[in-house]
Amino acid sequence: MAADQRPLLICFDDSEPSRRAIAEAGRLFPGARAVVLHVWASIESTAAYRYSAAGASGVLKDAMDELDVAGQRAAQEIAEQGARLARDAGLDAEALAVEVENHASSSVAEEAERLDASAVVMGSRGLGPLQSLALGGFSTSALHRLHRPVLVVPAE
């Protein structure tokens, strides 16, 4: 395996569809280099976005900071779990947890560009066309933001 091989970027959230995506990537690209990505949103940024809590101070700010440290730690553990699954599936995988800046699919697109990923792999929850339209499915949103080959592994 060439050390300069561009990695696959595999989206992982510990759901069954994301586990299935890892297994399929291992089957289709045995031995490939992969980065297993888990994106997470901080409590502080979510609260600021949804509830205008950007000016939070004192006890509330301290509590949000503590929750964000725990959230970052949990996100890294989820990414590591995905990387272990990917290695078990025959991929040369490493873990990456990234905090969402704007939208999860934008963060995935940014990481795909930064890593110069050869392709992005993700699972689909199997929402029908009307549900996806109403709920804004992640895979649909990502497809519109990514400028790389994308493998969307359908739900069983």
Secondary structure, 3 states (H helix, E strand, C coil): CCCCCCCEEEECCCCHHHHHHHHHHHHHCCCCEEEEEEEECCHHHHHHHHHCCCCCCHHHHHHHHHHHHHHHHHHHHHHHHHHHHHHHCCCEEEEEEEECCCCHHHHHHHHHHHHCCCEEEEECCCCCHHHHHHHCCHHHHHHHHCCCCEEEECCC
